[in-house]
C-alpha cells in the first residue's frame, strides 16, 4: 500500500503475530500492506489490517521478494519493516554523550530516502543496533555496509532475496547490492528497536543453529572473500570493509 505522505510502498512481512498489529500501526500508521500466510488473514483482519497479501507460504525470502516486486510493479520504492518494531529514535550529540530522541516513522523514512538520493545507493537502512553508544551522529552516512532486513528501503531492482540464505537473507541482499547494484547506504542516526528473540512467532520460532550454519556456508560460497566470522557470536558473520565482487572474480 502506498503511504500518502512518503510516496512509498510500505510492506510488513509477518507470520503468526497478529498481536503485533496494534503496536505497529501506532508507530507506522495504517498505510501498509501485510504479507502473511493466507490461513492467517482473518486473525490479522480482526486486529485491524485492511491490506493483506498472501506470502504464498514459500518462506521469508520469497515473501520479501513478492513484497518488493509488488511495490516496483506500481513504480514505487519499497519500504520493508519487521512486524516487531517497538520504537524509533534519532541519535544526537548532547555534550560528551550520544543519545536517542524520539522520532517519527515519516521522519525516519524521509532521512533514508535522502541518503539514497545523495549517494546513488540502491539499498538504504538502519544500524543493526539501536544503542546510540555505537553511533557517530557527526558522520552518520555509511556506504557499502550491512543493511539489516528490519528496515530496508529498496528502489526498483531486478535483484531478489535468496531463500537458501535464510535466516541471513539480508546479508546476501546487501552483498548483491554491492556487487551488482549501486551499493548500500545507512543513516546511523535512525535507531530502530525491535523485539526479536523475545517475540513469539515468525522466524524466531523455527530458527536453529543448523539453519544459521547452513546460511553462513551458502553466503561464504556465494560471495568469496566478502565475510569473516564474528569472533563474539557463533554462526554470525561480518562483512569485510572494502570488499568488491570484482576481487572475487579476478
BELKAJO-V59693 format. One record per helix or strand of 3 or more residues. SS is the DSSP state (a for helix, b for strand). FROM is the first residue (numbers start at 1). TO is the last residue. If there is no record, write none. Layout:
BEGIN
ss=<SS,SS>
from=<FROM,FROM>
to=<TO,TO>
END
This chain:
BEGIN
ss=<b,a,b,a,b,a,b,b,b,a,b,a,a,b,b,a,a,b,b,a,a,a,b,b,a>
from=<9,18,33,38,52,60,78,85,97,105,123,132,137,141,151,163,169,184,190,196,202,209,227,237,245>
to=<13,28,36,46,54,73,82,94,102,119,125,134,139,143,154,165,180,187,194,198,205,222,229,239,249>
END
